Amino acid sequence: MKLLCLLFFLLILPVTLSAQSGAIEVTAPGNRFLKLAVDAPRCTDALANPATAKLAVDVLVNDMNMSGLFSAEGRATPAASREQLLADFNYTPWVTAGFDMLVKGEYSLKSGGLTVEYRLYDIINRKMVTAQRYHGSTKDIRRFSHQFADEILRVITGEKGIFTTKIAYVASHTGNKEIYVMDWDGGNPLPLTKNGSINMNPDFSPDGRDVIFSSYKRGNPDMYRRSLSNSSETLISNRKGLNITGNWSPDGGSIALALSKDGDAEIYTIDREGGHPVRLTKSPALDLYPAWSPDGKRIAFVSDRLGKPQIFIMNSDGSGVKRLTTSGNYNVNPRWSPKGDKIVFSRLSGSGFNIITISPDGSGESQLTADGNNENPSWSGDGRFICFSSKRGGGDGIYVMRADGSGQMKVSQSKGKYFQPVWSRR
Amino acid sequence: MTSRTPQIDTGVGASFIVSAVIHLAVFLLLAWWGVLTPPRPVVPETYYVDMVTAPAPEPQPAAAAESVAPKPHPAPPVRVKTPVQVHSPVKAAVKPTGKPAVKSAVGVSARPVAKAAVRAEPVQETPGAAEDFNERLARLQGKAEAQQYEERLKKLNGRKKAVGTGKVPAPAAGSGDPGRYIKTRLDEALKVTISYKSKKPFVKVSLVISGEGKLSQMKIIETSGDATFGLAVMRAVDLANETFVAPPGSIGNRFEVIFHPEDIKK
């Protein structure tokens, strides 16, 4: 037996030794932005519109730069290859200019319609990565560029971008507080309300088709649901007292909100038509700003039950209340990230409000803003970005930043006061 | 009542004897194998030539060809003046035969030239049309190779400019390690394409490099799930594949490669 074992060992040893040869390790230093050139789309008919082409480039470049993956710039095709076809062009000028990737496009304007084709090329490996064609009217050019930006992110990261999503917000430049909706980058602002009253706390339904908000248009802060497709408006909660800070559940079936029908503000859930109210909090303090976790199992909210407004977390049936924030004396506006790993909120400190993120277990606090007064943060649907209202340089505007606080950019375009932005989930 | 067979403990001695016998048997087997197997012909040294780096020693004419041919062999040329780095010049230089000398001087790309020189040997003995024909053939071959080499060098130089990197380091002189050679190429390519989103991205792949030096198979074994880094790795492999040079005599090598950012390990 011993002999057999020995022979077996002698036979196996060389095989074992050869199998232990390690894999080759390939490394490179740093992390870099991919250099992307966006070439102005070429008109394929006689109706060339340079403004359309420029807008297409500007929108795409802005989206890609905000993505945090690209360093993008609009570039005109080098003269030498101007005449070449979309499918067969000379890579060399782009290679020598040091680009990693290139977007080229063509468009045609016929009988008021617009057809755009975009293509993404890998300059280094000299091959096309993706291509898409869109058909619509000339006013759709921004949307088409956003759509292709989403496609580029899908190809590069495996996850579609959010550049076709919307931001709803409150603006007071008319003298009243009305709800508006705009593209994520501030384009196409459209009023959702024109009632000349005070409208506030908008929130998108998970499918992006409806917006709920609170309005004083009947004298009491009631809650309404407004369709984005047909402008119909439905009163969903006009209970006595406050009907405010509504937040749609991830499945779209219910809405968490603060009602003060019992005296002080408490967190309730109601269904999307306003029925079946369920009280979740029971404290003599103010309980406001409910925010659903993405799995719908928990709700974060603000309460001053300990004297100062702090953020708490409870189960969606009201049980298991736990305090989340232990630093700062004034923490409000919580919003759960789409992946569930972080909660963003605003904190009042000596210099004003700032945007903070924290893990749901209370660890890993990180301050994302430092300038001005920053409130009402809201996550983009993919969790890559956060929009917020900020008072900087004398004006109130809507800003967007990446989830790590980088790339802060003002997106509201006209003068006036803007606040309470909320990002649509899709 | 059970009867018990007495057992004798032989101790370590018996095991030692058995082990010694086996070792002796293995040794004899190997010795026998060595006697039976004829000595293998000397395999020419494998040199990996980096076409990008410079400079190279001046090419030396093949000594054997010179001794046989009174007339200098038609120079193949342009390529000879082009700087090419040889990784083991010392070893190559001491080799007595003409063929390795040419090889050491101009590297892999010069191999056909040496062949041309060898082929040209009988030319000296057969005058007339055959000589002209062979000379012209050698010239044509040389010209074609020079043209191919120029094109390749131009392409690589263009790539290098675009890539923005300097010299591509080659394996150490005489190392002859294809794994290291592949690593060098992939390291350079990943520097160009690296981009990632997660904290600890990595991708483990299996690569099969054909005898022609081209990537013939790639399989992802394991990944951290960072699609951005995954794409960067794919692009790096594509890019490196353009500059893989076939390890001489290789039929196909399989490599397992782990890609990750520097200082960020799996």
HADDOCK unambig.tbl for C-alpha pairs under 7 A between the chains (distance, minus, plus):
assign (segid A and resid 23 and name CA) (segid B and resid 256 and name CA) 4.78 0.50 0.50
assign (segid A and resid 23 and name CA) (segid B and resid 257 and name CA) 5.21 0.50 0.50
assign (segid A and resid 23 and name CA) (segid B and resid 258 and name CA) 6.45 0.50 0.50
assign (segid A and resid 24 and name CA) (segid B and resid 179 and name CA) 6.94 0.50 0.50
assign (segid A and resid 24 and name CA) (segid B and resid 183 and name CA) 6.58 0.50 0.50
assign (segid A and resid 24 and name CA) (segid B and resid 256 and name CA) 6.05 0.50 0.50
assign (segid A and resid 24 and name CA) (segid B and resid 257 and name CA) 4.52 0.50 0.50
assign (segid A and resid 24 and name CA) (segid B and resid 258 and name CA) 6.06 0.50 0.50
assign (segid A and resid 25 and name CA) (segid B and resid 257 and name CA) 5.79 0.50 0.50
assign (segid A and resid 25 and name CA) (segid B and resid 258 and name CA) 4.89 0.50 0.50
assign (segid A and resid 25 and name CA) (segid B and resid 259 and name CA) 6.08 0.50 0.50
assign (segid A and resid 26 and name CA) (segid B and resid 183 and name CA) 6.13 0.50 0.50
assign (segid A and resid 26 and name CA) (segid B and resid 186 and name CA) 6.48 0.50 0.50
assign (segid A and resid 26 and name CA) (segid B and resid 187 and name CA) 5.43 0.50 0.50
assign (segid A and resid 26 and name CA) (segid B and resid 257 and name CA) 6.83 0.50 0.50
assign (segid A and resid 26 and name CA) (segid B and resid 258 and name CA) 5.95 0.50 0.50
assign (segid A and resid 26 and name CA) (segid B and resid 259 and name CA) 4.71 0.50 0.50
assign (segid A and resid 26 and name CA) (segid B and resid 260 and name CA) 6.50 0.50 0.50
assign (segid A and resid 27 and name CA) (segid B and resid 187 and name CA) 5.87 0.50 0.50
assign (segid A and resid 27 and name CA) (segid B and resid 259 and name CA) 5.78 0.50 0.50
assign (segid A and resid 27 and name CA) (segid B and resid 260 and name CA) 5.19 0.50 0.50
assign (segid A and resid 27 and name CA) (segid B and resid 261 and name CA) 5.09 0.50 0.50
assign (segid A and resid 27 and name CA) (segid B and resid 262 and name CA) 5.00 0.50 0.50
assign (segid A and resid 28 and name CA) (segid B and resid 187 and name CA) 6.27 0.50 0.50
assign (segid A and resid 28 and name CA) (segid B and resid 190 and name CA) 5.89 0.50 0.50
assign (segid A and resid 28 and name CA) (segid B and resid 191 and name CA) 5.01 0.50 0.50
assign (segid A and resid 28 and name CA) (segid B and resid 261 and name CA) 5.21 0.50 0.50
assign (segid A and resid 28 and name CA) (segid B and resid 262 and name CA) 5.08 0.50 0.50
assign (segid A and resid 29 and name CA) (segid B and resid 191 and name CA) 6.90 0.50 0.50
assign (segid A and resid 29 and name CA) (segid B and resid 261 and name CA) 5.90 0.50 0.50
assign (segid A and resid 29 and name CA) (segid B and resid 262 and name CA) 4.79 0.50 0.50
assign (segid A and resid 30 and name CA) (segid B and resid 261 and name CA) 6.84 0.50 0.50
assign (segid A and resid 31 and name CA) (segid B and resid 194 and name CA) 6.22 0.50 0.50
assign (segid A and resid 31 and name CA) (segid B and resid 195 and name CA) 5.19 0.50 0.50
assign (segid A and resid 31 and name CA) (segid B and resid 196 and name CA) 6.49 0.50 0.50
assign (segid A and resid 32 and name CA) (segid B and resid 194 and name CA) 6.52 0.50 0.50
assign (segid A and resid 32 and name CA) (segid B and resid 195 and name CA) 5.41 0.50 0.50
assign (segid A and resid 33 and name CA) (segid B and resid 195 and name CA) 6.72 0.50 0.50
assign (segid A and resid 95 and name CA) (segid B and resid 162 and name CA) 5.18 0.50 0.50
assign (segid A and resid 96 and name CA) (segid B and resid 161 and name CA) 6.56 0.50 0.50
assign (segid A and resid 96 and name CA) (segid B and resid 162 and name CA) 4.88 0.50 0.50
assign (segid A and resid 98 and name CA) (segid B and resid 162 and name CA) 5.33 0.50 0.50
assign (segid A and resid 125 and name CA) (segid B and resid 235 and name CA) 6.98 0.50 0.50
assign (segid A and resid 125 and name CA) (segid B and resid 238 and name CA) 6.60 0.50 0.50
assign (segid A and resid 125 and name CA) (segid B and resid 239 and name CA) 6.12 0.50 0.50
assign (segid A and resid 156 and name CA) (segid B and resid 227 and name CA) 6.82 0.50 0.50
assign (segid A and resid 156 and name CA) (segid B and resid 228 and name CA) 5.43 0.50 0.50
assign (segid A and resid 156 and name CA) (segid B and resid 231 and name CA) 6.68 0.50 0.50
assign (segid A and resid 157 and name CA) (segid B and resid 227 and name CA) 4.87 0.50 0.50
assign (segid A and resid 157 and name CA) (segid B and resid 228 and name CA) 4.70 0.50 0.50
assign (segid A and resid 158 and name CA) (segid B and resid 227 and name CA) 5.66 0.50 0.50
